[in-house]
Amino acid sequence: MKRILFPTDFSEAATNAFVHALEFANSIGGELVLLHAFDLPVFDSQYFPENYMLIYESVELTQFEIFKDELPKLHAIAQERNLDGIRMTHRLMDGDLLHTIERVIKEDNIDYIVMGTEGVTGWAEVLLGTQATAVISDVSIPVFSIPAKVAFKPIKNIVFTTRFRPKDKKALKKVLKLAKKMNAKIKCLYVKKDSSDVTKETIKEWENEFVNEPVEFNVIFSEEVKESILDFILFKKVDILVMLTYKRNFFKDLFHHSLTKDCASSLDIPVLAIPVE
């Protein structure tokens, strides 16, 4: 059974992402590990020789009370969606979010992360926010980033950007397994520039290999890679964007885009970032 880590600070963005995490777990037959991480304050014990431990204990107790009060709300959401049968375990840990996540990944054998992202500016906040960028860039497992205002809807169309490299094919096969469980289709997208070294023969080999799968291949000839990807997302009614994280600068720069603000607001969809092995 796949294990899905859901880090939460109990904000609206996190609660919204929890619904996505529940539905994802349901679609792949997985279970959830709910994590709430918090930082303890830094004190110099020489200035607080008698009571600094009491301060730490007070912070820990407060966090525990918040954790205890908020968890029933999440379980109520699961019950409302008839998903209360999904197994959920809980972890309350002190420490930096990224290091805590990395620790839980190892200790609990986590396969995926689903996390909410704050911000009213859409994609720029999703991928340029400090915590989200750190997690996407540094962890060794796939990460779903869920924009704060994006309500869950069944995933039917997945865009997978590719440059037809062997590591892309390996990632595509993983995404294909997910797509089949969700009854979704994959639209592979390649933006071909004049300087591209990808041959027609390579593209044809991929088409032949996946001919009996719910995968279609789209090649767009353009020098504007980022704009082409975003336009494709906008006009093809895409539900989720899948990208590999081997080009982190491109991944972050993708959303500094010249489309109008009105158009950009409609591009808020989840991103699945897959680290290249």
C-alpha positions as a Markdown table, in Angstrom:
| # | Residue | x | y | z |
|---|---|---|---|---|
| 1 | Met | 0.0 | 0.0 | 0.0 |
| 2 | Lys | 1.4 | 3.4 | -1.0 |
| 3 | Arg | 2.0 | 5.9 | 1.8 |
| 4 | Ile | 1.2 | 9.6 | 1.3 |
| 5 | Leu | 2.6 | 12.2 | 3.5 |
| 6 | Phe | 0.4 | 15.2 | 4.2 |
| 7 | Pro | 2.2 | 18.1 | 6.0 |
| 8 | Thr | -0.3 | 20.5 | 7.5 |
| 9 | Asp | -0.3 | 23.8 | 9.4 |
| 10 | Phe | -4.1 | 23.6 | 9.6 |
| 11 | Ser | -4.5 | 26.7 | 7.4 |
| 12 | Glu | -7.2 | 27.0 | 4.8 |
| 13 | Ala | -4.7 | 26.1 | 2.1 |
| 14 | Ala | -3.7 | 22.9 | 3.9 |
| 15 | Thr | -7.3 | 21.9 | 4.6 |
| 16 | Asn | -8.1 | 22.3 | 0.9 |
| 17 | Ala | -5.1 | 20.2 | 0.0 |
| 18 | Phe | -6.3 | 17.6 | 2.5 |
| 19 | Val | -9.3 | 16.9 | 0.3 |
| 20 | His | -6.9 | 16.3 | -2.7 |
| 21 | Ala | -4.8 | 14.1 | -0.5 |
| 22 | Leu | -7.8 | 12.0 | 0.5 |
| 23 | Glu | -9.0 | 11.6 | -3.0 |
| 24 | Phe | -5.5 | 10.7 | -4.2 |
| 25 | Ala | -5.2 | 8.1 | -1.5 |
| 26 | Asn | -8.6 | 6.7 | -2.5 |
| 27 | Ser | -7.7 | 6.5 | -6.2 |
| 28 | Ile | -4.4 | 4.6 | -5.6 |
| 29 | Gly | -5.5 | 2.6 | -2.6 |
| 30 | Gly | -3.1 | 4.4 | -0.3 |
| 31 | Glu | -2.9 | 5.6 | 3.3 |
| 32 | Leu | -2.2 | 9.0 | 4.7 |
| 33 | Val | 0.4 | 10.1 | 7.2 |
| 34 | Leu | -0.6 | 13.5 | 8.7 |
| 35 | Leu | 2.4 | 15.6 | 9.8 |
| 36 | His | 2.3 | 18.8 | 11.8 |
| 37 | Ala | 5.8 | 20.3 | 12.3 |
| 38 | Phe | 6.7 | 23.3 | 14.5 |
| 39 | Asp | 9.8 | 25.1 | 15.5 |
| 40 | Leu | 10.8 | 25.5 | 19.1 |
| 41 | Pro | 12.0 | 29.0 | 20.1 |
| 42 | Val | 15.8 | 29.5 | 20.4 |
| 43 | Phe | 16.9 | 30.6 | 23.9 |
| 44 | Asp | 20.3 | 30.9 | 25.4 |
| 45 | Ser | 20.1 | 28.8 | 28.6 |
| 46 | Gln | 22.6 | 31.1 | 30.4 |
| 47 | Tyr | 20.0 | 33.8 | 30.4 |
| 48 | Phe | 17.1 | 31.5 | 31.4 |
| 49 | Pro | 18.9 | 29.1 | 33.8 |
| 50 | Glu | 15.8 | 28.0 | 35.7 |
| 51 | Asn | 12.8 | 28.3 | 33.4 |
| 52 | Tyr | 13.9 | 27.9 | 29.8 |
| 53 | Met | 12.8 | 24.3 | 29.8 |
| 54 | Leu | 9.4 | 25.4 | 31.0 |
| 55 | Ile | 9.2 | 27.7 | 28.0 |
| 56 | Tyr | 9.9 | 24.7 | 25.7 |
| 57 | Glu | 7.4 | 22.6 | 27.4 |
| 58 | Ser | 4.8 | 25.3 | 27.2 |
| 59 | Val | 5.3 | 25.6 | 23.4 |
| 60 | Glu | 5.1 | 21.9 | 23.0 |
| 61 | Leu | 1.9 | 21.7 | 25.0 |
| 62 | Thr | 0.3 | 24.4 | 23.0 |
| 63 | Gln | 1.2 | 22.7 | 19.7 |
| 64 | Phe | -0.2 | 19.4 | 21.1 |
| 65 | Glu | -3.5 | 21.1 | 22.0 |
| 66 | Ile | -3.8 | 22.6 | 18.5 |
| 67 | Phe | -3.0 | 19.3 | 17.0 |
| 68 | Lys | -5.5 | 17.5 | 19.2 |
| 69 | Asp | -8.2 | 20.1 | 18.4 |
| 70 | Glu | -7.6 | 20.2 | 14.6 |
| 71 | Leu | -7.4 | 16.5 | 13.8 |
| 72 | Pro | -11.1 | 15.7 | 14.4 |
| 73 | Lys | -11.9 | 18.4 | 11.8 |
| 74 | Leu | -9.9 | 16.6 | 9.2 |
| 75 | His | -11.5 | 13.3 | 10.1 |
| 76 | Ala | -14.9 | 15.0 | 9.8 |
| 77 | Ile | -14.0 | 16.0 | 6.2 |
| 78 | Ala | -13.1 | 12.5 | 5.4 |
| 79 | Gln | -16.4 | 11.3 | 6.8 |
| 80 | Glu | -18.3 | 13.8 | 4.8 |
| 81 | Arg | -16.7 | 12.6 | 1.6 |
| 82 | Asn | -17.3 | 8.9 | 2.5 |
| 83 | Leu | -13.6 | 8.4 | 2.7 |
| 84 | Asp | -13.2 | 7.8 | 6.4 |
| 85 | Gly | -12.2 | 4.2 | 5.6 |
| 86 | Ile | -8.8 | 5.5 | 4.4 |
| 87 | Arg | -6.2 | 4.7 | 7.0 |
| 88 | Met | -4.6 | 7.8 | 8.6 |
| 89 | Thr | -1.7 | 8.0 | 11.1 |
| 90 | His | -0.6 | 11.2 | 12.8 |
| 91 | Arg | 2.8 | 12.7 | 13.6 |
| 92 | Leu | 3.5 | 15.9 | 15.7 |
| 93 | Met | 7.2 | 16.8 | 15.4 |
| 94 | Asp | 9.4 | 19.8 | 16.3 |
| 95 | Gly | 11.9 | 20.9 | 13.8 |
| 96 | Asp | 12.4 | 22.6 | 10.4 |
| 97 | Leu | 9.7 | 21.5 | 8.0 |
| 98 | Leu | 12.1 | 20.2 | 5.2 |
| 99 | His | 14.2 | 18.2 | 7.6 |
| 100 | Thr | 11.2 | 16.9 | 9.4 |
| 101 | Ile | 9.7 | 15.8 | 6.0 |
| 102 | Glu | 12.9 | 14.1 | 5.0 |
| 103 | Arg | 13.0 | 12.3 | 8.4 |
| 104 | Val | 9.4 | 11.1 | 8.0 |
| 105 | Ile | 10.0 | 9.9 | 4.4 |
| 106 | Lys | 12.7 | 7.6 | 5.7 |
| 107 | Glu | 11.1 | 6.5 | 8.9 |
| 108 | Asp | 7.6 | 5.9 | 7.4 |
| 109 | Asn | 8.6 | 4.7 | 3.9 |
| 110 | Ile | 6.7 | 7.5 | 2.2 |
| 111 | Asp | 5.9 | 7.3 | -1.5 |
| 112 | Tyr | 4.3 | 10.6 | -2.2 |
| 113 | Ile | 3.8 | 14.1 | -0.6 |
| 114 | Val | 0.7 | 16.2 | -1.0 |
| 115 | Met | 1.0 | 19.7 | 0.3 |
| 116 | Gly | -1.0 | 22.9 | 0.0 |
| 117 | Thr | 0.5 | 26.2 | -1.0 |
| 118 | Glu | -0.6 | 29.7 | 0.0 |
| 119 | Gly | -0.9 | 32.8 | -2.1 |
| 120 | Val | -3.4 | 34.6 | -4.2 |
| 121 | Thr | -1.0 | 35.0 | -7.1 |
| 122 | Gly | -1.4 | 31.4 | -8.2 |
| 123 | Trp | 1.5 | 29.6 | -9.8 |
| 124 | Ala | 4.2 | 32.1 | -8.8 |
| 125 | Glu | 3.4 | 31.5 | -5.1 |
| 126 | Val | 3.1 | 27.8 | -5.6 |
| 127 | Leu | 6.5 | 27.3 | -6.9 |
| 128 | Leu | 8.4 | 30.3 | -5.6 |
| 129 | Gly | 7.2 | 30.1 | -2.0 |
| 130 | Thr | 10.2 | 29.2 | 0.3 |
| 131 | Gln | 8.8 | 26.0 | 1.8 |
| 132 | Ala | 7.2 | 24.6 | -1.4 |
| 133 | Thr | 10.3 | 25.2 | -3.5 |
| 134 | Ala | 12.6 | 23.6 | -0.9 |
| 135 | Val | 10.4 | 20.5 | -0.7 |
| 136 | Ile | 10.0 | 20.2 | -4.4 |
| 137 | Ser | 13.7 | 20.7 | -5.0 |
| 138 | Asp | 15.2 | 18.6 | -2.3 |
| 139 | Val | 13.1 | 15.5 | -1.5 |
| 140 | Ser | 13.6 | 12.2 | -3.3 |
| 141 | Ile | 9.9 | 11.4 | -3.9 |
| 142 | Pro | 7.1 | 12.9 | -6.0 |
| 143 | Val | 5.4 | 16.0 | -4.6 |
| 144 | Phe | 1.9 | 17.2 | -5.4 |
| 145 | Ser | 1.6 | 21.0 | -4.9 |
| 146 | Ile | -2.0 | 22.1 | -4.5 |
| 147 | Pro | -2.8 | 25.8 | -4.9 |
| 148 | Ala | -4.9 | 27.2 | -2.1 |
| 149 | Lys | -8.0 | 28.1 | -4.1 |
| 150 | Val | -8.2 | 25.0 | -6.3 |
| 151 | Ala | -11.1 | 22.8 | -5.3 |
| 152 | Phe | -10.7 | 19.1 | -6.0 |
| 153 | Lys | -12.1 | 17.6 | -9.2 |
| 154 | Pro | -11.5 | 14.2 | -10.7 |
| 155 | Ile | -8.3 | 14.0 | -12.7 |
| 156 | Lys | -9.1 | 13.2 | -16.3 |
| 157 | Asn | -6.4 | 15.0 | -18.3 |
| 158 | Ile | -2.7 | 14.9 | -17.3 |
| 159 | Val | 0.0 | 16.9 | -19.1 |
| 160 | Phe | 3.4 | 15.4 | -19.0 |
| 161 | Thr | 6.2 | 17.6 | -20.4 |
| 162 | Thr | 9.0 | 15.7 | -22.0 |
| 163 | Arg | 12.2 | 16.0 | -24.0 |
| 164 | Phe | 12.1 | 12.3 | -25.0 |
| 165 | Arg | 15.1 | 11.3 | -22.8 |
| 166 | Pro | 15.4 | 7.8 | -21.3 |
| 167 | Lys | 14.7 | 9.2 | -17.8 |
| 168 | Asp | 11.6 | 10.9 | -19.1 |
| 169 | Lys | 10.3 | 7.6 | -20.3 |
| 170 | Lys | 10.9 | 6.0 | -16.9 |
| 171 | Ala | 8.9 | 8.8 | -15.2 |
| 172 | Leu | 6.2 | 8.6 | -17.8 |
| 173 | Lys | 5.7 | 4.9 | -17.0 |
| 174 | Lys | 5.2 | 5.8 | -13.4 |
| 175 | Val | 2.7 | 8.5 | -14.3 |
| 176 | Leu | 0.9 | 6.0 | -16.5 |
| 177 | Lys | 0.3 | 3.7 | -13.6 |
| 178 | Leu | -1.3 | 6.5 | -11.7 |
| 179 | Ala | -3.4 | 7.6 | -14.7 |
| 180 | Lys | -4.8 | 4.1 | -15.1 |
| 181 | Lys | -5.9 | 4.1 | -11.5 |
| 182 | Met | -7.6 | 7.4 | -12.0 |
| 183 | Asn | -9.0 | 6.5 | -15.4 |
| 184 | Ala | -7.2 | 9.5 | -16.8 |
| 185 | Lys | -5.4 | 10.3 | -20.1 |
| 186 | Ile | -1.9 | 11.6 | -20.5 |
| 187 | Lys | -1.1 | 14.3 | -23.0 |
| 188 | Cys | 2.7 | 14.2 | -23.5 |
| 189 | Leu | 3.9 | 17.7 | -24.6 |
| 190 | Tyr | 7.2 | 18.5 | -26.3 |
| 191 | Val | 8.0 | 22.0 | -27.4 |
| 192 | Lys | 10.5 | 21.6 | -30.2 |
| 193 | Lys | 12.9 | 24.5 | -30.8 |
| 194 | Asp | 15.0 | 24.9 | -33.9 |
| 195 | Ser | 18.1 | 23.8 | -31.9 |
| 196 | Ser | 16.4 | 20.6 | -30.7 |
| 197 | Asp | 18.3 | 17.4 | -31.2 |
| 198 | Val | 15.2 | 15.1 | -30.8 |
| 199 | Thr | 14.6 | 13.3 | -34.1 |
| 200 | Lys | 11.3 | 12.2 | -35.7 |
| 201 | Glu | 12.5 | 8.6 | -35.3 |
| 202 | Thr | 12.7 | 9.0 | -31.5 |
| 203 | Ile | 9.3 | 10.5 | -31.3 |
| 204 | Lys | 7.9 | 7.7 | -33.5 |
| 205 | Glu | 9.6 | 5.0 | -31.3 |
| 206 | Trp | 7.8 | 6.5 | -28.2 |
| 207 | Glu | 4.5 | 6.6 | -30.1 |
| 208 | Asn | 4.8 | 2.9 | -31.1 |
| 209 | Glu | 5.8 | 1.8 | -27.5 |
| 210 | Phe | 2.7 | 3.5 | -26.0 |
| 211 | Val | 0.3 | 2.9 | -28.8 |
| 212 | Asn | -2.0 | 0.8 | -26.7 |
| 213 | Glu | -1.9 | 3.1 | -23.7 |
| 214 | Pro | -4.0 | 6.2 | -22.8 |
| 215 | Val | -1.2 | 8.4 | -23.9 |
| 216 | Glu | -1.1 | 10.9 | -26.8 |
| 217 | Phe | 1.9 | 12.8 | -28.0 |
| 218 | Asn | 1.8 | 16.5 | -28.9 |
| 219 | Val | 4.7 | 18.4 | -30.5 |
| 220 | Ile | 4.6 | 22.1 | -30.7 |
| 221 | Phe | 7.1 | 24.0 | -32.8 |
| 222 | Ser | 8.1 | 27.2 | -30.9 |
| 223 | Glu | 11.0 | 29.1 | -29.5 |
| 224 | Glu | 8.9 | 30.1 | -26.5 |
| 225 | Val | 8.9 | 27.0 | -24.4 |
| 226 | Lys | 7.3 | 28.3 | -21.3 |
| 227 | Glu | 4.6 | 30.2 | -23.1 |
| 228 | Ser | 3.8 | 27.2 | -25.2 |
| 229 | Ile | 3.4 | 25.0 | -22.2 |
| 230 | Leu | 1.1 | 27.4 | -20.4 |
| 231 | Asp | -1.0 | 28.0 | -23.5 |
| 232 | Phe | -1.4 | 24.3 | -23.9 |
| 233 | Ile | -2.5 | 23.9 | -20.3 |
| 234 | Leu | -5.0 | 26.8 | -20.8 |
| 235 | Phe | -6.6 | 25.5 | -23.9 |
| 236 | Lys | -6.6 | 21.8 | -23.4 |
| 237 | Lys | -8.6 | 21.7 | -20.1 |
| 238 | Val | -5.7 | 20.1 | -18.2 |
| 239 | Asp | -6.3 | 18.9 | -14.6 |
| 240 | Ile | -2.7 | 18.4 | -13.5 |
| 241 | Leu | 0.7 | 19.3 | -14.8 |
| 242 | Val | 3.5 | 16.7 | -14.4 |
| 243 | Met | 7.1 | 17.9 | -14.6 |
| 244 | Leu | 10.5 | 16.5 | -13.8 |
| 245 | Thr | 12.7 | 18.4 | -11.4 |
| 246 | Tyr | 16.0 | 18.0 | -13.1 |
| 247 | Lys | 15.7 | 21.6 | -14.5 |
| 248 | Arg | 14.8 | 23.5 | -11.3 |
| 249 | Asn | 15.4 | 27.0 | -12.7 |
| 250 | Phe | 13.1 | 26.3 | -15.6 |
| 251 | Phe | 10.6 | 24.8 | -13.2 |
| 252 | Lys | 10.6 | 28.0 | -11.1 |
| 253 | Asp | 10.8 | 30.4 | -14.1 |
| 254 | Leu | 8.0 | 28.7 | -15.9 |
| 255 | Phe | 5.4 | 30.8 | -14.2 |
| 256 | His | 6.9 | 34.2 | -14.9 |
| 257 | His | 4.7 | 34.4 | -18.0 |
| 258 | Ser | 3.5 | 37.1 | -20.3 |
| 259 | Leu | -0.1 | 35.9 | -20.4 |
| 260 | Thr | -2.6 | 38.4 | -19.0 |
| 261 | Lys | -3.6 | 38.3 | -15.4 |
| 262 | Asp | -7.1 | 37.2 | -16.3 |
| 263 | Cys | -5.7 | 34.2 | -18.2 |
| 264 | Ala | -3.1 | 33.4 | -15.6 |
| 265 | Ser | -5.8 | 33.0 | -12.9 |
| 266 | Ser | -7.3 | 30.1 | -14.9 |
| 267 | Leu | -4.0 | 28.2 | -14.8 |
| 268 | Asp | -4.3 | 27.2 | -11.2 |
| 269 | Ile | -4.0 | 23.4 | -11.3 |
| 270 | Pro | -2.0 | 21.0 | -9.2 |
| 271 | Val | 1.6 | 20.2 | -10.1 |
| 272 | Leu | 3.2 | 16.8 | -9.7 |
| 273 | Ala | 6.9 | 17.2 | -9.4 |
| 274 | Ile | 8.9 | 14.0 | -10.0 |
| 275 | Pro | 12.6 | 13.9 | -9.1 |
| 276 | Val | 14.8 | 12.4 | -11.7 |
| 277 | Glu | 16.6 | 9.2 | -10.5 |
